[in-house]
Amino acid sequence: MTVLLLFASLAFIGASPYDQQRIEQELRYLQEKLDDWPAKAEGAELQELRRRFEDTVTALEALAEKRPRDAEVAWMLGECYRMANNIEVDKQYVAASKESFGRSLEIDPDYVPAYVSLGKLAIQAYRKMLFEKEGEVPWTMPYVAQDYFNAALERSGGKVDPDIYKGLSYVPHYANIRKSLENLDEAISLGERYLRSRPEDTAFRRTWETYRIKRKLLEERTRDQEQTIVLPPTGYADNTAYPVLVYLPYTGGTALGGFLTYIPVMEIHSFILVLPPGKGSTADHSWEGFSACIERYETHIEEALDWARGKYRIDEEHIILAGYSLGGDLSWALSLRNPERYRGAVMMGTRCGYRAGEQTLEKLRSRDFRAFFLTGAEELSARYEGMNKASQLLQSQGIQTLYREVPGGHTRANVRDFKQALDFLLP
């Protein structure tokens, strides 16, 4: 249910038809740009968006004073406040939005739009924390949203706002990364139902495509990963060349299992994903074993890239590596052995023991290579010191690095930190 439709019936006390038309136009613009996080604007356009937002809030606050017992007006004011959460204006608006929705429901306990908006507010707050907040994100928030959307659905009668289906589809996606295939099937079905009504919502279509990616990977995970997996980005277009992210396996686990946590970043970043086969093993920790492991994954990656070139458009200048523990060691070593191939690497909880020669470092610098390091503050000294030395070495050669130290021991990035890594490495 859009702001525009409900505002069609709004008659401002003391407002001319021109004023009412202007406010409806402003709300249409705000709804298009701000209904979801992140906002569909940046730079000067974002500044103008904030100004227009403030003006619209002022007009609605005046109307709410004149109609204090109007559930629809209270909801509309709350909707404007809710959108503030998507443009990072004064945080008081977020609390004010919940208060306005609560006032709307106090006036009319069955007012469906207020329940829908409360669900949206919970999901948007969760997404912002997932991608931006340091530390743990409250895992219960998607279930809070689910309760609101279900309340709206129960009160909708024969005509259901498509936004309810959209909101309910988020829950299996965000609530638990290892939800069952059946729950993901439900999310895919709900999202598809929404998109039939709102095919123009390209931002949500990308999110919906990540549901399908997650389902495919979870299905593959039930088997040992014996084959390389190559997946296109969400929203793939034949006329665009995409960077490639190669995620490497860790000791005791597969590349697929390691990447599952980071599926949400595919909503934000567009890249071709390569997950090489096999599990990391303690046999790969000796020098002889690691040397064989490096050669094995060089072959896997080249074969995967050759196959991908025949199916997708690859940005050859932006192929990056990523991994945790053994996968991080592989990312470091493969970058040094192939400085002309890789443009960047994400290394988490690794020793970075492979040696770099002067010619290699010069090639990395000339290629504008970038490196992201993440270590736990209580990591084993060999890994902690190895990552610090590697970061300092690259910096001394004029190579751009980003170093993150987080609480814990042998740990890897959360979604926020991994997104930050890709913000740094990808074009």
TORLOSE-815247 format. One line per 5 residues: number of its first residue (from 1); for each residue x, y, z of C-alpha. Coordinates in pm, whole numbers, plus 32768, in hexadecimal, padded with zeros to 4 digits. Example, Ala and Ser with C-alpha at 12.3 -4.5 7.8 and 13.67 -1.06 7.14 Angstrom:
% residues 2
1	84CE/7E3E/830C | 8557/7F96/82CA
//
This chain:
% residues 427
1	8000/8000/8000 | 80B5/8139/7F90 | 80B6/8290/8028 | 8040/8314/7ED9 | 7EFC/824D/7ED5
6	7E99/82B3/8031 | 7EEF/841D/7FF8 | 7E02/842B/7ED3 | 7CE5/844F/7FCE | 7D96/854B/80AD
11	7CFC/86A6/80CA | 7DD9/8798/8185 | 7D21/8888/826A | 7D5C/89E0/81DE | 7E32/895B/80BE
16	7DF6/89B5/7F53 | 7DDA/88A7/7E45 | 7F30/8916/7DCC | 7FCA/88DD/7F29 | 7F2C/8787/7F45
21	7FA8/8724/7DEC | 8107/879A/7E43 | 8111/86CA/7F83 | 8090/8598/7ECA | 81A9/85C4/7DCD
26	82A9/85E2/7EE4 | 822A/84A5/7F8A | 8234/83E9/7E42 | 839F/844F/7E18 | 83FA/83F2/7F7E
31	834B/82A3/7F64 | 8408/824E/7E25 | 855A/82A6/7EBA | 853B/8250/8029 | 8450/812B/805D
36	8578/803D/8085 | 86DC/8054/8105 | 87C6/80C2/8071 | 8733/81FE/7FDC | 8727/820E/7E61
41	87ED/8352/7E56 | 8948/83D9/7EA2 | 8A11/851A/7E9C | 8954/8657/7E45 | 8815/8593/7E03
46	8823/8501/7F63 | 884D/865D/7FF8 | 8720/86D8/7F36 | 8661/85A3/7FA5 | 86A7/85F5/8112
51	862D/875A/80E4 | 84EA/86E9/8041 | 84BC/85E4/814F | 84D3/86EC/8262 | 83D7/87CD/81B1
56	82E0/86AC/818B | 8302/8649/82F9 | 82B9/87B1/8360 | 817C/87B6/828F | 8104/8669/831B
61	814F/86C9/8483 | 8071/87F9/8457 | 7F5B/871E/83CC | 7F7D/8624/84EA | 7F48/873C/85E5
66	7E01/8793/853A | 7D90/8626/8524 | 7E0E/857F/8662 | 7D0E/8463/864F | 7D43/8407/84E3
71	7DEC/82AF/84C7 | 7E4A/82E8/835D | 7EF5/8436/83A0 | 7FB4/83A4/84C9 | 8027/8286/83E9
76	808F/8372/82CE | 8160/8441/83BD | 81FF/8301/843E | 824C/8299/82D8 | 830D/83DA/829E
81	83C8/83A9/83E5 | 8411/823E/8382 | 84B6/82AA/8240 | 85AD/8379/830B | 8651/8230/836F
86	86B5/8205/8203 | 8763/8355/81D8 | 880D/836B/832D | 8772/84B2/839C | 872B/84F9/850D
91	86FD/83AA/85C0 | 85DD/8436/868D | 8503/83FB/855C | 8528/8281/857C | 8496/8281/86DC
96	8391/837C/866D | 8322/8296/8554 | 82D6/817B/8649 | 8219/8270/8724 | 8147/82E9/85FC
101	80F7/8186/858C | 8098/8132/86F2 | 7FB2/8261/86FB | 7F13/81EF/85B5 | 7ECD/8096/864A
106	7E4D/812F/878C | 7D49/81EA/86BE | 7CFE/80BC/85E2 | 7D8D/7F6E/865C | 7D45/7ECE/850A
111	7DF2/7FD6/8434 | 7EB9/7EF5/8347 | 7FB1/7FF7/82B8 | 803B/803B/8415 | 808D/7EC9/8448
116	8134/7EBB/82F1 | 8205/7FEF/833E | 8273/7F68/8491 | 82E6/7E2C/83E0 | 83A4/7EFA/82E0
121	8446/7FC6/83F3 | 84C7/7E8A/84A1 | 8551/7DF1/8360 | 85F7/7F34/82EF | 8698/7F66/8445
126	8718/7E00/8439 | 87A8/7E28/82DB | 885B/7F69/833D | 88F2/7EC0/846F | 894F/7D8A/83A6
131	8A14/7E55/82A7 | 8A8D/7F76/8380 | 8A96/7F1D/84F3 | 8BCD/7E9B/859E | 8BA5/7D5F/866D
136	8A77/7C7E/8690 | 8928/7CD5/85F3 | 87E5/7C7C/86B3 | 8771/7B3C/860A | 860D/7B61/8690
141	85BA/7C99/85C5 | 8543/7BE0/848B | 844F/7B1F/8566 | 83CC/7C68/85F6 | 838E/7CD8/8490
146	82E5/7B8D/8442 | 81EC/7BC2/855F | 818B/7D17/84D5 | 8164/7C9A/8370 | 8093/7B72/83E5
151	7FB6/7C5F/84AD | 7F83/7D2C/8371 | 7F36/7BF3/82A8 | 7E32/7B7D/83A5 | 7D7D/7CCC/838F
156	7D95/7CF8/8216 | 7C5A/7C3D/81AF | 7C41/7BFA/803A | 7D37/7D06/7FC6 | 7E9F/7CD5/8036
161	7FA6/7DE5/8019 | 80C6/7D4B/7F4C | 81BC/7DE6/8041 | 8149/7CE0/813F | 81C8/7BC9/805D
166	830C/7C83/8029 | 833B/7CB4/819F | 82EC/7B4B/81F8 | 83E4/7AD0/80F2 | 8504/7B7B/81A8
171	84E2/7AAD/82E3 | 8573/795A/8275 | 8684/7A18/81BA | 8701/7AE9/82E0 | 8692/7A31/8419
176	877F/790A/83FC | 8880/78CD/82ED | 8844/7756/82FC | 86C9/774F/82E4 | 8634/761C/823F
181	85FD/7602/80C9 | 8486/75FB/8109 | 8490/774E/81B4 | 855D/77DD/8099 | 8461/7753/7FA0
186	8357/7813/805E | 842B/7952/8053 | 845F/7928/7EDC | 82E9/78F3/7EA5 | 8288/7A23/7F76
191	8389/7AFF/7ECA | 8312/7A88/7D75 | 81AB/7ADD/7DD3 | 8218/7C3D/7E34 | 82E0/7C6F/7CF3
196	81B5/7C0F/7C1F | 8109/7D42/7CB2 | 823F/7E21/7CB8 | 8324/7DB6/7B98 | 83C9/7F0D/7B99
201	8467/7ED1/7CF1 | 85C1/7E76/7C6E | 8668/7EA0/7DC3 | 858E/7D94/7E5F | 85B7/7CB8/7D2C
206	872B/7CA8/7D7D | 86D9/7C42/7EE1 | 85E5/7B3D/7E63 | 86F0/7AB1/7D7C | 87D1/7A80/7EAB
211	86C1/799F/7F3E | 86E6/78C3/7E0A | 8862/78CA/7E23 | 8850/7863/7F8F | 8764/7748/7F3C
216	884C/76C7/7E2D | 897A/76D4/7F14 | 88C5/762D/8035 | 8856/751B/7F49 | 89BB/74ED/7ED0
221	8A34/74E9/8036 | 897B/73A4/8079 | 8A7E/7302/7F99 | 8BFA/7317/7FAD | 8C67/7437/7ED2
226	8D21/737B/7DC4 | 8CE7/7474/7CAB | 8D2F/75E6/7C87 | 8BFA/76BF/7CAB | 8BE1/77FC/7BD6
231	8ABA/78E5/7C09 | 8A61/7A2B/7B57 | 8A14/7B67/7C1C | 88B3/7BC7/7C79 | 8821/7C9C/7B64
236	8917/7C17/7A62 | 8913/7CD1/7913 | 89C3/7C59/77D7 | 8A3F/7DB7/7783 | 8B04/7DDF/78C7
241	8C56/7D4D/792A | 8C5D/7CDC/7A95 | 8D78/7CAF/7B8F | 8DBD/7B50/7C11 | 8DD2/7AE4/7D7E
246	8E83/7997/7DBB | 8E3B/7919/7F1B | 8F2A/7808/7F91 | 8EF4/76E9/808B | 8F67/76E2/81F4
251	8FFA/75BD/82B5 | 8EE6/74BD/82E8 | 8DEB/7575/8211 | 8D8D/75CC/80AB | 8D8A/7717/7FF7
256	8C10/76F6/7FDF | 8BEA/76C5/8157 | 8CCC/77ED/819D | 8C15/78DB/80B5 | 8AB1/788D/8129
261	8AC2/7996/8239 | 8B14/7AA2/8139 | 89F7/7A66/8044 | 894A/7BAC/80B0 | 8A6A/7C7A/801F
266	89F0/7C0D/7EC5 | 88CA/7CF8/7EFE | 89BF/7E1C/7F0A | 8AE3/7DB7/7E2A | 8AD1/7D21/7CCD
271	8BDC/7C1A/7C87 | 8C02/7AC4/7BEA | 8C39/79CB/7D02 | 8D31/78AB/7CE0 | 8D37/779B/7DEC
276	8E4E/769F/7DA0 | 8E1D/7532/7E08 | 8EAD/746D/7F28 | 8EE4/7492/809E | 900E/7527/814B
281	90DC/7429/820D | 91E9/7427/8319 | 92BB/7374/8213 | 92C6/74C3/815E | 9378/7566/8287
286	94D6/74DA/8247 | 95AF/758D/814B | 9599/746D/8054 | 9423/744A/8088 | 93E7/75BF/8068
291	94B7/75D4/7F29 | 93E3/74C1/7E8E | 92A8/756C/7F0B | 930D/76B5/7E65 | 9348/7609/7D16
296	9200/754B/7D34 | 9137/7687/7D6B | 91EE/7746/7C5C | 9172/7639/7B6D | 900F/763B/7BFB
301	8FF3/77B3/7BDB | 907B/77C7/7A79 | 8F8E/76B4/7A09 | 8E69/7767/7AAD | 8EC4/78B4/7A0D
306	8EE7/7812/78B6 | 8D8B/777A/78DD | 8CF7/78C3/795D | 8D84/7988/7838 | 8CB4/78B3/774D
311	8B75/78FF/780C | 8B96/7A58/78AD | 8C45/7BA3/7871 | 8D6B/7BB9/7961 | 8E20/7CF4/79CC
316	8F7F/7C67/79A8 | 9010/7D90/7A65 | 8F50/7D3F/7BA1 | 8F7B/7BD5/7C07 | 8FA2/7BBB/7D81
321	8FE3/7AA3/7E79 | 8F55/7A6E/7FD5 | 8F72/7971/80EA | 8F8A/7924/825B | 90A3/7860/8305
326	9131/7779/81F7 | 905C/7836/80F9 | 9103/797A/8165 | 925D/78DD/8143 | 91FE/786E/7FE4
331	917F/79CA/7F8F | 92C9/7A62/7FFD | 93A4/7962/7F4F | 92DF/795F/7E09 | 92EA/7ADC/7DFC
336	9464/7ADB/7E1E | 9494/79C3/7D21 | 93AB/7A65/7C22 | 93CD/7BDF/7C4D | 935E/7C1A/7AE7
341	921A/7B57/7B1E | 917D/7BCE/7C65 | 9117/7D30/7CC2 | 90D6/7CF7/7E33 | 90B0/7C00/7F50
346	8FF0/7BD7/8096 | 90BB/7B21/819F | 901F/7ABC/82ED | 90CA/7A01/8409 | 91FC/799E/8342
351	9376/798A/8364 | 93D1/7A31/821A | 950F/7963/821D | 9555/795D/80A6 | 967F/7A3A/804D
356	9665/7B66/7F66 | 9787/7BD4/7E88 | 97CC/7D3B/7E1F | 975D/7D02/7CB6 | 9616/7C6B/7D2D
361	95D0/7D91/7E12 | 9619/7E85/7CF7 | 9522/7DCD/7C15 | 9419/7DD8/7D25 | 9450/7F4C/7D56
366	9440/7F95/7BE1 | 92FB/7ECD/7BC9 | 9260/7F99/7CE5 | 923B/7E59/7DAC | 9179/7E7B/7EF2
371	917C/7D9E/8025 | 9083/7D7C/8143 | 90FD/7CD7/8284 | 9023/7C6F/83AA | 90A1/7BCF/84E9
376	901D/7B85/8642 | 90BE/7C4D/8759 | 9109/7B04/880D | 917D/7A43/86D9 | 92AA/7958/86F7
381	93E9/7A24/86EB | 9464/797F/85A7 | 932A/79EC/84ED | 9307/7B3B/8599 | 9470/7B9D/8558
386	946C/7B0B/83FA | 9341/7BDD/8391 | 93D1/7D18/842C | 951F/7CE5/837C | 9474/7CA2/8230
391	93A0/7DDB/8252 | 94CC/7EAF/82B1 | 959A/7E21/8192 | 9494/7E7E/8091 | 9467/7FD8/8126
396	95DF/8014/811A | 95D1/7FD2/7FA1 | 94B4/80C5/7F66 | 93AD/7FB2/7F44 | 9258/8007/7FD2
401	91E9/7F36/80FA | 90CB/7F35/81F2 | 9110/7E8C/8340 | 8FFD/7E2D/8437 | 902D/7DA0/8594
406	8EF4/7D12/8635 | 8EA8/7C6D/8785 | 8EED/7AF8/87A1 | 8FF3/79FB/873F | 8FFB/7936/85F9
411	8ED6/79EC/8560 | 8E5C/7A6B/8413 | 8D99/7B99/8398 | 8C2B/7BCB/83E1 | 8B4A/7C40/82C3
416	8B91/7DAE/830A | 8D0C/7D80/8300 | 8CFD/7CAA/81C7 | 8C2A/7DB3/811B | 8D2C/7EB5/8189
421	8E3B/7DDF/80EB | 8D7E/7DD1/7FA1 | 8D38/7F48/7FB4 | 8EB0/7F72/7FC1 | 8F11/7E72/7EB7
426	8E01/7E81/7DAD | 8DC9/7F9C/7CB5
//
